[in-house]
Amino acid sequence: MRRLIVTTLLLSALLIAGCGGGSDSGSALDSALSYLPKDAPFAVAIDTDLEDDQYKALQALIRKFPFGEQVQDSLRRQLEQSSGGVNFNDDVKPALGNPFVVGATDAASFSSDSGSARFVAAIKAKDKDALDKLVDKTKPTKAGEESGATLYEDDGTVFAVDDDMLVFADDKQQLTQALARADGDDHLDEDTFNEGLDGLPESALARVYGDLEALLKSDPGSEGARRIKWVDALRTLGATVVARNEGIDIDFRVRTGGDLSDSDLPIAPGDESPDVIKRKGEIGLGIRDLAHIVRFAENAGQAVDPAGFGDYAQAKKTIDNQLGVSLDNDLIGQLTGDVSSTVSIDGKFGVRAQLEDPQAFERTLAKVADVLPSFAEGAGLGTVGLSKPKGSQDFYALAQPDGDAVVFGVIDDVLVVANDPAQASKLAGEQPVAVPNAKGSVVMSADAEQLVNTVLGQFGPALGLGDLGGLGSALFTRPLEDLNGFMTASTDELRGKLTLAID
């Protein structure tokens, strides 16, 4: 049966279909969820209806990759061979069609680092006779009866057949508790699950529910974090994975409660989006109103560690008095426009920031530059030297003895920061572009094909994958196009989307 679990999960992941595909999927979902406690911290529903539009879209995507169908068939054969003679099409597929639910039963164990999280999984068979035949073919050992269900054990795996339900658990005690829970009223239900995913796509490869409030309250280590007003207001997480003929979408929504204001949010509110810098093989990130994020971080630091924040605030005040500036107004306050940054796999980065008053910022930078080496050393970066612009040079530079350096300056009325001096001037002249369909103050974009090729070329040998750079990897990654994402915030929710285009 352990082999059957692996077979079912992996093949369903490859040949997955969207929730809501069958006419009885709603009641089937409710039945599967009933084996989880009402305060379950996490649950994911994977629908296994292989005939609906989600499955067809997924198959269309697989066919876009060279040898995609052959790899899929090979994987299926290997899994069938390792499952003791179970045939997917003849034995497993007839029982599929309803959501396969996997969930955690205890918030405290789920959030701990001990690896002791307890899980229950359940699925309502589309065909009870097919389920019975499947169980008989695996030849498990009967381990008794509980709550009208027959318990089985096979090579350390325990499961139960409860009429047309197949239920798995970590051990016999967890299994009997799950069966008793389903017979009562104190369990997770479809209404609660769907409420956590309200506003997200109903038809999806997978739908994920999380009770963030329960997770935070069950973790003693979160006490400090819960002093942050926004963190304390977290309620539920919902996420979906959707297949389209053009690619894959991941949508998520974090719901919040309580009396929040815009200043309590971790990112600036509103749907207006910044532009990003697009470079091959690099990740472009855009942020509107970086000053908002800095202030949120300061408020969070004050809430979590008042004493430490007091030292930080005093240091800022000392600098203000010594240099005749206001770090809050003259530096942080200038960053309310768009910030566009680019990051490469090898650690190179560049930042291009719009400024409220470029000339005033240049004057402030000239005053503040002298204290930056001591700040860098205080941050644990070791000895750092400062060089200032001379002659035709445009940038300040902070350099370490090993040659690593960060250059910065105001060029063409924008602030430029980079750790690759050769790219800094180029960065100032680059024109950021809009991300299609993006909403909110944080966006990202990358050329997925070039990004994956870069990763494979650089890290493939170290991971034991051989030299995957060049033509070999390009052949398989050619269908990948843009990977775009965004996040938007309000006092009710944090919502986001990640889209991988495949052509």
C-alpha positions in Angstrom: 0.0 0.0 0.0 3.0 2.3 0.5 3.8 1.7 -3.1 0.2 2.5 -4.0 0.4 5.8 -2.1 3.5 6.8 -4.0 1.9 5.7 -7.3 -1.3 7.5 -6.7 0.3 10.8 -5.5 3.0 11.0 -8.2 0.9 10.0 -11.1 -1.9 12.3 -9.9 0.7 15.1 -9.7 1.6 14.3 -13.3 -1.9 13.7 -14.6 -3.7 16.0 -12.2 -7.1 17.6 -12.8 -8.9 20.6 -11.4 -11.2 20.5 -8.4 -14.9 20.6 -9.2 -14.4 18.4 -12.3 -17.1 15.9 -11.3 -20.7 16.4 -10.5 -20.3 15.0 -7.0 -16.9 16.5 -6.3 -18.3 18.9 -3.7 -19.7 16.1 -1.4 -16.6 14.1 -2.1 -14.4 17.0 -0.9 -16.5 17.4 2.2 -16.2 13.7 2.9 -12.5 13.7 2.6 -12.0 16.8 4.7 -14.1 15.3 7.5 -11.2 13.1 8.6 -9.3 16.3 9.6 -9.9 18.3 12.8 -11.9 21.5 12.6 -8.8 23.5 13.4 -6.5 21.7 11.0 -3.6 24.1 10.2 -3.1 22.9 6.6 -5.0 21.0 3.9 -4.5 20.5 0.2 -7.1 19.1 -2.2 -5.8 17.5 -5.4 -8.6 16.5 -7.8 -7.9 13.3 -9.7 -10.6 13.6 -12.4 -8.5 12.9 -15.5 -11.2 13.9 -18.0 -11.8 17.6 -17.3 -10.3 20.7 -18.8 -7.5 21.1 -16.3 -6.1 17.6 -17.2 -6.4 18.4 -20.9 -4.5 21.7 -20.4 -1.8 19.9 -18.4 -1.4 17.3 -21.2 -1.1 20.1 -23.8 1.7 21.7 -21.7 3.5 18.4 -21.4 3.4 17.9 -25.2 5.2 21.2 -25.7 8.4 19.9 -24.2 10.6 17.6 -26.2 10.1 14.0 -25.2 7.6 15.1 -22.6 5.1 12.3 -23.2 7.9 9.7 -23.4 9.3 10.8 -20.0 5.8 10.7 -18.6 5.2 7.2 -19.9 8.6 6.1 -18.6 7.9 7.4 -15.2 4.5 5.7 -15.1 6.1 2.4 -16.0 8.7 2.7 -13.3 6.1 3.5 -10.7 4.0 0.6 -11.8 6.9 -1.8 -11.5 7.7 -0.5 -8.0 4.1 -0.8 -6.8 4.0 -4.6 -6.9 2.2 -5.2 -10.2 -0.5 -2.5 -9.8 -1.5 -1.1 -13.2 -2.4 2.5 -13.3 -5.0 2.4 -16.1 -6.6 -0.8 -15.0 -6.4 -0.7 -11.2 -5.9 2.9 -10.0 -7.6 5.1 -12.6 -11.1 3.6 -12.2 -11.0 4.6 -8.5 -9.9 8.2 -9.2 -12.0 11.2 -10.0 -12.6 12.9 -6.7 -10.4 15.2 -4.6 -7.4 13.6 -2.9 -7.1 15.5 0.5 -3.9 15.6 2.5 -3.8 17.6 5.8 -2.1 18.2 9.1 -3.9 17.3 12.2 -2.1 19.4 14.7 -0.9 23.0 14.5 1.8 22.7 17.1 3.5 19.7 15.5 3.1 21.2 12.0 4.9 24.4 13.0 7.7 22.7 15.0 11.2 21.9 13.7 11.1 18.4 15.2 9.8 16.8 12.0 6.9 15.3 14.0 4.0 16.7 12.0 1.1 14.3 11.8 -0.9 13.9 8.6 -4.1 12.3 7.4 -5.0 11.7 3.7 -8.3 10.6 2.3 -10.1 10.1 -1.0 -13.6 9.1 -1.9 -13.4 6.4 -4.6 -15.3 7.2 -7.7 -16.0 3.5 -8.0 -16.3 1.4 -4.8 -15.8 -1.9 -6.6 -12.6 -0.6 -8.2 -11.4 0.5 -4.7 -12.1 -3.0 -3.3 -10.3 -4.7 -6.2 -7.3 -2.4 -5.8 -7.0 -3.1 -2.1 -7.3 -6.9 -2.8 -4.6 -6.7 -5.4 -2.1 -5.1 -3.0 -2.8 -8.0 -0.5 -2.5 -5.9 2.7 -2.9 -7.5 6.2 -6.1 -6.8 8.0 -5.6 -5.0 11.3 -9.1 -4.9 12.8 -12.1 -2.7 12.5 -12.8 0.8 13.9 -15.9 3.0 13.5 -17.3 0.6 10.9 -14.1 0.8 8.8 -11.7 -2.0 8.0 -8.1 -1.3 9.0 -5.1 -2.6 7.1 -1.4 -2.6 7.4 1.2 -3.1 4.7 4.9 -2.8 5.2 4.5 -0.3 8.0 1.8 1.7 6.3 -1.7 1.9 8.0 -4.9 2.7 6.1 -8.6 2.1 6.3 -11.4 1.4 3.9 -14.5 3.2 5.2 -17.2 2.1 2.7 -16.1 4.0 -0.4 -13.4 6.1 1.4 -9.7 5.3 1.5 -8.0 6.9 4.5 -4.3 7.0 5.4 -2.6 8.1 8.6 0.9 8.1 10.2 0.0 5.4 12.7 -2.9 3.3 13.9 -3.8 5.7 16.7 -4.0 8.7 14.3 -6.1 6.5 11.9 -8.7 5.5 14.5 -8.9 9.2 15.6 -9.5 10.3 12.0 -12.3 7.7 11.6 -14.0 8.7 14.8 -13.7 12.3 13.8 -15.4 11.8 10.5 -18.4 10.2 12.4 -18.8 13.3 14.6 -19.4 17.0 13.9 -16.1 18.5 15.1 -14.1 18.3 11.8 -13.0 20.4 8.9 -15.7 20.9 6.3 -16.0 22.1 2.7 -17.5 25.5 3.7 -14.5 26.4 5.9 -12.1 25.1 3.3 -13.8 27.1 0.5 -14.0 30.3 2.6 -10.2 30.3 2.9 -10.0 30.1 -0.9 -12.7 32.7 -1.6 -11.9 34.8 -4.7 -9.4 32.2 -6.1 -10.0 30.0 -9.1 -12.4 27.1 -8.3 -11.1 24.8 -11.0 -7.4 24.1 -10.2 -4.8 21.4 -10.2 -4.5 21.8 -6.5 -6.2 24.0 -3.8 -4.4 24.8 -0.6 -5.9 25.9 2.7 -3.9 27.1 5.7 -5.1 28.4 9.1 -2.3 31.0 9.8 -3.9 32.2 13.0 -3.9 28.7 14.5 -0.3 28.1 13.4 1.0 31.4 14.9 -0.8 30.8 18.2 0.4 27.3 18.5 4.1 28.3 18.1 5.7 29.7 21.2 8.5 31.1 19.0 6.0 33.4 17.2 5.2 35.5 20.3 7.6 38.3 19.3 6.3 38.3 15.7 2.7 38.5 16.9 3.5 41.9 18.5 3.6 43.2 14.9 0.0 44.3 14.2 -0.2 42.9 10.7 1.2 39.5 11.7 -1.2 39.3 14.6 -4.0 40.0 12.1 -3.2 37.1 9.9 -6.2 34.6 9.5 -6.1 32.2 6.6 -4.1 31.4 3.5 -5.6 30.1 0.3 -3.6 29.1 -2.8 -4.4 27.4 -6.1 -2.3 25.9 -9.0 -4.1 26.2 -12.4 -3.0 24.8 -15.7 -3.8 26.7 -18.9 -2.9 25.9 -22.5 -0.5 28.9 -22.3 1.1 28.1 -18.9 0.8 27.6 -15.2 -0.8 30.1 -12.7 -0.3 30.1 -8.9 -2.6 32.4 -7.1 -2.6 33.1 -3.4 -4.6 35.1 -0.9 -3.7 35.9 2.7 -6.7 37.1 4.7 -6.4 39.5 7.6 -8.7 40.6 10.4 -8.7 43.3 13.1 -8.4 47.0 12.7 -5.6 47.6 10.3 -4.6 50.8 8.6 -2.5 51.3 5.4 0.6 52.1 7.5 0.3 48.6 9.1 0.7 46.8 5.8 4.1 45.2 4.8 4.0 46.7 1.3 2.4 49.8 0.0 -1.3 49.5 -0.7 -3.1 50.0 -4.0 -3.0 48.3 -7.5 -0.6 50.7 -9.3 2.5 48.7 -10.3 6.1 49.6 -10.8 8.1 48.7 -13.9 11.0 46.2 -13.9 14.4 45.9 -15.7 14.5 42.9 -17.9 17.7 41.1 -18.6 18.4 37.6 -19.9 19.2 35.1 -17.2 18.4 37.6 -14.4 15.4 38.3 -12.1 13.9 41.7 -12.3 12.1 43.1 -9.2 10.0 46.3 -9.0 8.9 48.0 -5.8 6.6 51.0 -5.5 7.3 53.1 -2.4 10.3 51.3 -0.9 10.0 53.9 2.0 6.8 52.2 3.1 8.6 48.8 3.4 11.4 50.4 5.4 9.0 52.0 7.8 7.1 48.8 8.2 10.4 47.0 9.1 11.2 49.8 11.6 7.8 49.5 13.2 8.2 45.7 13.3 11.6 46.0 14.9 10.3 48.3 17.5 7.4 45.9 18.3 9.6 42.8 18.5 12.7 44.3 20.2 12.0 47.7 21.8 15.4 47.9 23.4 17.3 47.1 20.2 15.1 49.5 18.3 15.9 52.2 20.8 19.6 51.8 20.1 18.9 52.0 16.4 16.8 55.1 16.8 19.5 56.7 18.9 22.1 55.9 16.3 20.0 57.6 13.6 19.5 60.6 15.8 23.2 60.9 16.4 23.9 60.8 12.7 21.2 63.4 12.0 22.8 65.8 14.5 26.4 65.2 13.5 25.8 65.5 9.7 22.9 68.0 9.7 20.5 65.7 7.8 17.3 63.7 8.5 17.7 60.1 7.5 14.0 59.6 7.6 13.2 62.6 5.4 16.3 63.1 3.3 17.1 59.4 2.5 14.2 57.1 3.3 11.6 59.7 2.5 13.1 60.1 -1.0 12.3 56.5 -2.0 8.5 56.8 -2.5 8.7 56.3 -6.3 9.5 53.2 -8.2 12.6 51.1 -7.5 13.7 48.6 -10.1 16.4 46.0 -9.4 17.9 43.1 -11.1 19.6 40.0 -9.6 21.7 37.4 -11.4 22.3 33.8 -10.4 26.0 34.5 -9.6 25.1 37.1 -7.0 25.4 40.3 -9.1 22.8 42.9 -8.4 21.8 46.4 -9.4 19.2 48.8 -8.2 17.7 51.8 -10.0 15.5 54.1 -7.8 13.4 57.2 -8.7 14.0 60.1 -6.3 11.6 62.8 -5.1 14.4 65.4 -5.3 17.6 64.1 -7.0 19.7 67.3 -6.3 18.8 67.2 -2.6 19.5 63.5 -2.4 23.0 64.1 -4.0 23.8 66.7 -1.3 22.6 64.3 1.4 24.6 61.4 0.0 27.8 63.5 0.1 27.2 64.1 3.8 26.3 60.5 4.7 29.0 58.7 2.6 31.7 59.2 5.2 29.9 57.2 7.8 29.0 54.3 5.6 32.3 52.4 6.2 31.6 52.3 9.9 28.0 51.2 9.3 29.3 48.4 7.1 31.8 47.3 9.6 29.2 47.4 12.4 27.0 45.1 10.2 29.8 42.5 10.3 31.2 43.1 6.8 34.8 43.7 8.1 37.1 46.4 7.0 35.5 48.6 4.3 37.1 51.4 2.4 35.3 54.4 0.7 36.3 56.1 -2.5 34.5 59.2 -3.7 33.8 60.4 -7.2 36.7 62.1 -8.8 37.0 63.8 -12.2 34.8 62.1 -14.7 33.8 59.4 -12.2 30.1 59.2 -11.2 30.1 56.8 -8.3 31.1 56.3 -4.7 32.5 52.9 -3.9 32.6 50.8 -0.8 35.3 48.1 -1.2 36.5 45.2 0.9 40.2 44.0 0.9 39.2 40.9 -1.2 38.0 43.2 -4.0 34.3 42.9 -3.5 32.7 46.4 -3.9 29.4 48.2 -4.1 29.2 51.4 -6.1 26.4 54.0 -5.8 25.5 57.4 -6.9 22.9 59.7 -8.5 23.1 59.4 -12.3 20.6 61.1 -14.6 18.4 61.9 -11.6 18.1 58.3 -10.4 19.9 56.5 -7.6 22.0 53.6 -8.8 23.5 50.9 -6.5 25.3 47.9 -7.9 28.0 45.4 -7.0 29.3 45.2 -10.5 30.9 48.6 -11.4 30.9 47.7 -15.1 27.1 47.4 -15.1 26.3 50.5 -12.9 26.5 53.1 -15.6 24.5 50.8 -18.0 21.9 50.4 -15.3 21.3 54.2 -15.0 20.4 54.3 -18.7 18.2 51.3 -18.9 14.5 51.9 -19.2 12.3 49.7 -17.0 9.2 48.1 -18.6 5.8 47.2 -17.4 4.9 43.6 -16.4 1.7 42.6 -18.2 -1.4 42.2 -16.0 0.5 43.1 -12.9 -1.2 44.7 -9.9 0.2 46.0 -6.7 3.4 47.6 -5.3 5.7 44.5 -5.7 6.2 42.8 -9.1 8.8 40.5 -10.6 9.7 39.2 -14.0 12.3 36.9 -15.5 12.9 35.1 -18.8 12.3 31.5 -17.4 14.2 29.8 -20.3 17.3 31.9 -19.9 17.1 31.7 -16.1 16.8 27.9 -16.0 19.6 27.5 -18.6 21.8 29.7 -16.4 21.0 27.7 -13.3 21.6 24.3 -15.0 24.8 25.5 -16.6 26.2 26.9 -13.3 25.0 24.3 -10.8 24.3 21.2 -12.9 27.8 19.6 -12.4 27.7 20.4 -8.6 24.4 18.7 -8.3 25.6 15.6 -10.1 23.6 16.4 -13.2 26.5 16.7 -15.5 27.1 19.6 -17.8 23.6 20.7 -18.7 24.5 24.0 -20.2 24.4 24.9 -23.9 22.3 23.1 -26.5 21.3 20.2 -24.3 19.4 22.3 -21.7 18.2 24.8 -24.3 16.4 22.0 -26.1 14.3 21.1 -23.1 13.8 24.7 -21.8 12.9 26.3 -25.1 9.1 26.2 -24.4 9.6 28.3 -21.2 8.8 31.9 -21.6 8.3 34.7 -19.0 7.9 34.1 -15.3 5.9 37.0 -13.9 4.5 37.7 -10.5 3.0 40.4 -8.4 1.6 41.2 -4.9 -1.0 43.7 -3.9 -2.1 44.6 -0.4 -5.1 46.1 1.4 -6.2 46.1 5.0 -8.3 43.0 4.3 -5.8 40.8 2.4 -2.5 40.3 0.7 -3.0 38.8 -2.7 -0.6 37.7 -5.3 0.0 35.7 -8.5 2.9 33.9 -10.2 2.5 33.0 -13.9 4.8 30.8 -15.9 4.2 31.1 -19.7 4.9 28.0 -21.8 4.8 28.1 -25.6 
